[in-house]
Amino acid sequence: MQPTVFLGSAAVVIGFVALGVGWPDAAQQVFGAIQSAILTHFGWFYVLGATSLLLFVLWLLVSPYRNIRLGGEDSEPELGYLSWFAMMFSAGMGTGLVFWGVAEPVMHWSDPPFSAAAEGGPVREALRLSFFHWGLHPWAVYIVFGLSIAYFHFRHELPLAPRSLLYPLIGKRIHGPIGHAVDILATVGTLFGVATSLGLGAIQINAGLTRLSGLPQAEMVQVVIIAVITAVATVSVVTGVHRGIRLLSRFNIGLAGVLMLFVFLAGPTVYLIKLFISSTGAYLQHFVSQSLWLDLRPGSEWQFDWTLFYWSWWISWSPFVGVFVARISRGRTVGEFILAVLLVPVLLTFLWLTVFGGTALHSVIFAESGIEAVVQDNASAGLYAMLDQLPWQALTSVLATLMVVVFFVTSSDSGSLVDDMVTSGGHPHPPKAQRIFWAVAEGTVAATLLLSGGLQALRTASLTSGLPMTAFLLIASWGLLKALRADEQVAGIPSRKALRD
């Protein structure tokens, strides 16, 4: 255990939870005002920062540095491709896609942000915007964090912790107060992100159980759901990466694939094929302009509510996903890492949004299903409302609820593992007692704030870390480039200045 990071993180968590429990409305007002001020005055920084990180990742992919292996030159990957893909996707996108896969396209369709939406059709525009928010940008953010940690840990034997990203810039001082502060920020951000997702996810699972069995939507039911998920996640994280987390991730990716294939075949198949091709083309056509677009319309809050919110969310979650992806990527080359983390999840995400969001929009337009009204009232119910339009809705709703539960379990156990590693000084195999502590802490924080009404305040507070984390990632990308240039084993690249001692 790293005492300073562990105790510092625990103290910050206890302080924020006390604030959320004692004064939930005041906390939400304060953190909401801070987040609003950040997005209003520094929205341009998020836009430039996220796009700059993506350009850096694409440059690395075609540079000679792509041949560097994360580990010794004879290092072998510890996971097969299927397990590797399943684990990174479950940690990075699974829970959010289940929630927003139907809701976001429907919301963009019912309230299009641009008057020119009709140019390519409102359905295609709705999918294009959804693709943009869930596409290359978020995974590029994760790559910068994850690749940097993997490189410094596996090639230079530095801690598997965020502090290592600063090694090329400050050297051994990463083991002092600066490194402690970075690791505490990452630990707290990870726990807050997972805890708030767990609390809000319990509400979504409760909605599914209500549709299936008539179980009431009540706080105590949601607390029981959190307790069950926490218990399963604790067992999973104790058994480790190769057993619990890997098996759950593979099971859930298989379940999600079966459900997506069913919706694709039972839904408007030809329509979905056309929509996928057309929306992907629109995404690529408008990619540069959308990546650098800033909303200058007076009184408009669309970019504030959607793009800037997403960018701050992805960036604030980057320590969690980045550390976890780094942990499971030993033996991969830089190029292999980038291609796998950038393209495979993005393709799966686009397919998911097209199949689920496209089917929902088709039923709204051609069958007047009323899904848009359901989504406006309760976004978490959108998935079930869409499944109601297809055959075997009872069975598919059961499968969907099971999928939601397992996705939240995999997010919880992955988050616990990350906090364990960071607070143990970056050790890849932290003590089991510490794993249990962080898994239980996530569930306890989620349940406590759910009962007190402080979940939204904590969620907003976690998003405020997006601004300093954006600056940190830009600095880290510079440090990674400096380290790569110093690597003496890059084929075809002469040795340059060594890393600072």
Secondary structure, 3 states (H helix, E strand, C coil): CCHHHHHHHHHHHHHHHHHHHHCHHHHHHHHHHHHHHHHHHHHHHHHHHHHHHHHHHHHHHHCHHHHCECCCCCCCCCCCHHHHHHHHHHHHHHHHHHHHHHHHHHHHHHCCCCHHHHHCCHHHHHHHHHHHHHCHHHHHHHHHHHHHHHHHHHHHCCCCCHHHHHHHHHHHHHHCHHHHHHHHHHHHHHHHHHHHHHHHHHHHHHHHHHHHHCCCCCHHHHHHHHHHHHHHHHHHHHHCHHHHHHHHHHHHHHHHHHHHHHHHHHCCHHHHHHHHHHHHHHHHHCHHHHHCCCCCCCCCCHHHHCHHHHHHHHHHHHHHHHHHHHHCCCCCEHHHHHHHHHHHHHHHHHHHHHHHHHHHHHHHHHHCCCHHHHHHHCHHHHHHHHHCCCCCHHHHHHHHHHHHHHHHHHHHHHHHHHHHHHHCCCCCCCCHHHHHHHHHHHHHHHHHHHHHCCHHHHHHHHHCCHHHHHHHHHHHHHHHHHHHHHCCCCCCCCCCCCCCC
